């Protein structure tokens, strides 16, 4: 799952910081 998305987890974390 995460491997398929690539930087999905990283992007989610980045979005959380943005919020």
PDB file of N, H, CA, C and O in Angstrom:
ATOM      1  N   UNK A   1       0.843  -1.204   0.000  1.00  0.00           N
ATOM      2  CA  UNK A   1       0.000   0.000   0.000  1.00  0.00           C
ATOM      3  C   UNK A   1       0.876   1.251   0.000  1.00  0.00           C
ATOM      4  O   UNK A   1       0.861   2.032  -0.951  1.00  0.00           O
ATOM      5  N   UNK A   2       1.625   1.427   1.058  1.00  0.00           N
ATOM      6  H   UNK A   2       1.637   0.793   1.831  1.00  0.00           H
ATOM      7  CA  UNK A   2       2.485   2.622   1.163  1.00  0.00           C
ATOM      8  C   UNK A   2       3.517   2.622   0.040  1.00  0.00           C
ATOM      9  O   UNK A   2       3.858   3.669  -0.510  1.00  0.00           O
ATOM     10  N   UNK A   3       4.009   1.425  -0.289  1.00  0.00           N
ATOM     11  H   UNK A   3       3.732   0.574   0.158  1.00  0.00           H
ATOM     12  CA  UNK A   3       5.025   1.334  -1.353  1.00  0.00           C
ATOM     13  C   UNK A   3       4.421   1.773  -2.683  1.00  0.00           C
ATOM     14  O   UNK A   3       5.086   2.409  -3.500  1.00  0.00           O
ATOM     15  N   UNK A   4       3.165   1.427  -2.884  1.00  0.00           N
ATOM     16  H   UNK A   4       2.625   0.910  -2.220  1.00  0.00           H
ATOM     17  CA  UNK A   4       2.505   1.789  -4.142  1.00  0.00           C
ATOM     18  C   UNK A   4       2.347   3.302  -4.248  1.00  0.00           C
ATOM     19  O   UNK A   4       2.504   3.876  -5.326  1.00  0.00           O
ATOM     20  N   UNK A   5       2.040   3.937  -3.135  1.00  0.00           N
ATOM     21  H   UNK A   5       1.913   3.471  -2.259  1.00  0.00           H
ATOM     22  CA  UNK A   5       1.835   5.392  -3.149  1.00  0.00           C
ATOM     23  C   UNK A   5       3.177   6.118  -3.229  1.00  0.00           C
ATOM     24  O   UNK A   5       3.274   7.185  -3.835  1.00  0.00           O
ATOM     25  N   UNK A   6       4.209   5.539  -2.617  1.00  0.00           N
ATOM     26  H   UNK A   6       4.131   4.672  -2.125  1.00  0.00           H
ATOM     27  CA  UNK A   6       5.521   6.184  -2.687  1.00  0.00           C
ATOM     28  C   UNK A   6       5.684   7.138  -1.522  1.00  0.00           C
ATOM     29  O   UNK A   6       6.135   6.751  -0.444  1.00  0.00           O
ATOM     30  N   UNK A   7       5.311   8.398  -1.748  1.00  0.00           N
ATOM     31  H   UNK A   7       4.945   8.713  -2.624  1.00  0.00           H
ATOM     32  CA  UNK A   7       5.479   9.392  -0.668  1.00  0.00           C
ATOM     33  C   UNK A   7       4.095   9.737  -0.107  1.00  0.00           C
ATOM     34  O   UNK A   7       3.786  10.899   0.156  1.00  0.00           O
ATOM     35  N   UNK A   8       3.274   8.699   0.068  1.00  0.00           N
ATOM     36  H   UNK A   8       3.525   7.755  -0.146  1.00  0.00           H
ATOM     37  CA  UNK A   8       1.920   8.960   0.573  1.00  0.00           C
ATOM     38  C   UNK A   8       1.970   9.288   2.058  1.00  0.00           C
ATOM     39  O   UNK A   8       1.361  10.255   2.514  1.00  0.00           O
ATOM     40  N   UNK A   9       2.705   8.469   2.805  1.00  0.00           N
ATOM     41  H   UNK A   9       3.200   7.683   2.435  1.00  0.00           H
ATOM     42  CA  UNK A   9       2.813   8.697   4.247  1.00  0.00           C
ATOM     43  C   UNK A   9       3.463  10.042   4.519  1.00  0.00           C
ATOM     44  O   UNK A   9       3.013  10.798   5.380  1.00  0.00           O
ATOM     45  N   UNK A  10       4.519  10.335   3.784  1.00  0.00           N
ATOM     46  H   UNK A  10       4.886   9.721   3.085  1.00  0.00           H
ATOM     47  CA  UNK A  10       5.238  11.598   3.982  1.00  0.00           C
ATOM     48  C   UNK A  10       4.314  12.780   3.673  1.00  0.00           C
ATOM     49  O   UNK A  10       4.308  13.785   4.385  1.00  0.00           O
ATOM     50  N   UNK A  11       3.542  12.638   2.605  1.00  0.00           N
ATOM     51  H   UNK A  11       3.547  11.822   2.027  1.00  0.00           H
ATOM     52  CA  UNK A  11       2.638  13.728   2.220  1.00  0.00           C
ATOM     53  C   UNK A  11       1.585  13.945   3.306  1.00  0.00           C
ATOM     54  O   UNK A  11       1.266  15.083   3.651  1.00  0.00           O
ATOM     55  N   UNK A  12       1.056  12.862   3.836  1.00  0.00           N
ATOM     56  H   UNK A  12       1.316  11.938   3.557  1.00  0.00           H
ATOM     57  CA  UNK A  12       0.034  12.969   4.887  1.00  0.00           C
ATOM     58  C   UNK A  12       0.622  13.701   6.092  1.00  0.00           C
ATOM     59  O   UNK A  12      -0.027  14.570   6.675  1.00  0.00           O
ATOM     60  N   UNK A  13       1.837  13.351   6.455  1.00  0.00           N
ATOM     61  H   UNK A  13       2.364  12.646   5.981  1.00  0.00           H
ATOM     62  CA  UNK A  13       2.478  14.016   7.606  1.00  0.00           C
ATOM     63  C   UNK A  13       2.663  15.499   7.302  1.00  0.00           C
ATOM     64  O   UNK A  13       2.440  16.350   8.163  1.00  0.00           O
ATOM     65  N   UNK A  14       3.065  15.797   6.088  1.00  0.00           N
ATOM     66  H   UNK A  14       3.246  15.105   5.388  1.00  0.00           H
ATOM     67  CA  UNK A  14       3.284  17.187   5.698  1.00  0.00           C
ATOM     68  C   UNK A  14       1.974  17.959   5.788  1.00  0.00           C
ATOM     69  O   UNK A  14       1.950  19.105   6.235  1.00  0.00           O
ATOM     70  N   UNK A  15       0.889  17.327   5.363  1.00  0.00           N
ATOM     71  H   UNK A  15       0.908  16.395   5.000  1.00  0.00           H
ATOM     72  CA  UNK A  15      -0.406  17.994   5.409  1.00  0.00           C
ATOM     73  C   UNK A  15      -0.804  18.264   6.853  1.00  0.00           C
ATOM     74  O   UNK A  15      -1.373  19.311   7.159  1.00  0.00           O
ATOM     75  N   UNK A  16      -0.508  17.328   7.733  1.00  0.00           N
ATOM     76  H   UNK A  16      -0.045  16.477   7.484  1.00  0.00           H
ATOM     77  CA  UNK A  16      -0.844  17.502   9.148  1.00  0.00           C
ATOM     78  C   UNK A  16      -0.112  18.712   9.707  1.00  0.00           C
ATOM     79  O   UNK A  16      -0.677  19.482  10.484  1.00  0.00           O
ATOM     80  N   UNK A  17       1.127  18.876   9.317  1.00  0.00           N
ATOM     81  H   UNK A  17       1.585  18.251   8.686  1.00  0.00           H
ATOM     82  CA  UNK A  17       1.912  20.014   9.809  1.00  0.00           C
ATOM     83  C   UNK A  17       1.332  21.312   9.256  1.00  0.00           C
ATOM     84  O   UNK A  17       1.313  22.342   9.930  1.00  0.00           O
ATOM     85  N   UNK A  18       0.857  21.235   8.005  1.00  0.00           N
ATOM     86  H   UNK A  18       0.872  20.398   7.458  1.00  0.00           H
ATOM     87  CA  UNK A  18       0.274  22.422   7.385  1.00  0.00           C
ATOM     88  C   UNK A  18      -0.966  22.855   8.165  1.00  0.00           C
ATOM     89  O   UNK A  18      -1.216  24.043   8.368  1.00  0.00           O
ATOM     90  N   UNK A  19      -1.731  21.858   8.593  1.00  0.00           N
ATOM     91  H   UNK A  19      -1.528  20.893   8.429  1.00  0.00           H
ATOM     92  CA  UNK A  19      -2.950  22.157   9.339  1.00  0.00           C
ATOM     93  C   UNK A  19      -2.568  22.681  10.717  1.00  0.00           C
ATOM     94  O   UNK A  19      -3.444  22.999  11.522  1.00  0.00           O
TER      95      UNK A  19
END
